């Protein structure tokens, strides 16, 4: 199972055999695409149609959880939301081969979403409103809901036992996380209505094709609407307020937004910081991770993490973001 977890058994022959079983005949390609959590390849079939196949990391999501993600993407397509959705091949979207779960997507190109383009932000706001309009129709029953257990307590336990963290710095790191956790407990609240989310809606997961195309719903889960919004905002405080005004004015054309969720921005940022650090440490035995994150073995990196946690704790002590009166 460890070999499968690290994709050591996923060789080209296994990939070709898996695709053959779905009825696809690979003519050229098997070009690896950027993905740390899963293994993703682009290829062309005998008719020169381009596809992308994704092999899911074993032990991460159950079949039921993956199928919920697929159903959500197809619900979005039915509501005319531009999203990369898995193809139905031989009557299903999720397939098995040699201990792996995999799915096939059409290959959809596009250019980069422009983070400093207000028109792009406005378009994305409208479509996020539509995504959440669909997301509110029902909740995930198998996928998790964003909470402190998954995004703070479990990552803290992972870092406490992981040998990647330098022994000399581990007590200070854990102390910084604990202080951050106290501030998080004070700021985190549950006065929001959970809905199905993209879950990881940062600029890298948006392509531009005469409008936005949302990709990679691998982290889809239940949570507050603001989770799909806050990672699109950048710059100083004044720039952030302007961007929030643009984003929410467009968003509320299709979905209501509870302004109280703005108080969750810094808690969600803090939770992501701890979760992301533990995620990389947890995957360190996968050879792809030391190659992608070589600085993780540098003590100065961990000192910077401690400093960032301390700064984020201070941000959690400040009043939540306030917007213009219309919101």
C-alpha positions, 0 to 999 in steps of 0.5 A: 500500500505504501508503494501505491500511496507514493505512486511507485506502481503507477508506470506507463503500462498501468496507465495505458491499460487503465485507459484501454479498459475505459475504451480510450486508445492512447495515440500520443502524450502521457505528458505529466501535468503539475499535481502534487496530491494526485498524478495527472497526465494529458494524452491524445487518442486515436482520433486526436482528441485530447484528454486528461486522466487523473489518478487519485492518491490512495487512502485520501478520499473514499469512492463515495467522496470522489463520486460526490465531487463528480456529481457536484461538477455535473450539477454545475454543468447542468446549471451552465457553470463553466467547470472542468467535469469528468467524462462519463465513460462506460456509464460512470465517471470513476474507474478502478485499475491496479488498486488506483481510482481514476477519472478522465476529463476533456483537455480544456486549455485557457490562459491565466486568470489575471489577479489585477484585472477588475473585470476578471474579478467581476466575472469570477464573482458572478460565477461564484454566486452561481456555483454557490446557488447550485451548492446550496441545493444540497450538502455533501453527505460523505465529504467533510465540513470545514472545521478546526479539527481537520484544519488545526488539531489534526495538522498540529498533531501531525507536525508534533510527530513528524521528523521533518520538523527540526527537533530544536525548533519543534517546541517553539513551532508547536507553541506558536501553533497553540497560541494561534489556536487559542486566537482561532478558537476565539474568532471561529464561529458557526453562525454560517450556513454550510454549502457545497464549495469549490473548496480551493478557489485560488487564482491557479484554479481558474482558467480564462476562456472568454470568461472563467473556467473553474478547475480542480474541485479535488478539495470540494467540501461543505463550508462557509461561502467566504471560503471560495472568495477570500483567496482571490483578494490581495494587496494592501487594506485599501486595495482589498476593500475595493476588490471585495466591493467588486467581488461581492457586488457581482456575487450577490447578483446570484447569491446572498452573502452573509456579511458576518462571514467576513470575520472568518477571513483571517481564521480561514487564512490561519487554518490554511497556513497550518493545514498546508504545512502539515500536508507537505510534511505528511506527504514527505515520503512521496519522492515528488515532495522533496523535489518540489519543496527542498526548502523544507529541510532548511531550519530557516524555513521553519523559523520563518513559519514560526514568525508567520504564525506569530504575525497571523495570531496578531491579525486575529486579534484585530477587528474584522474587515469592514466594507462600504455601507451597501454590504 
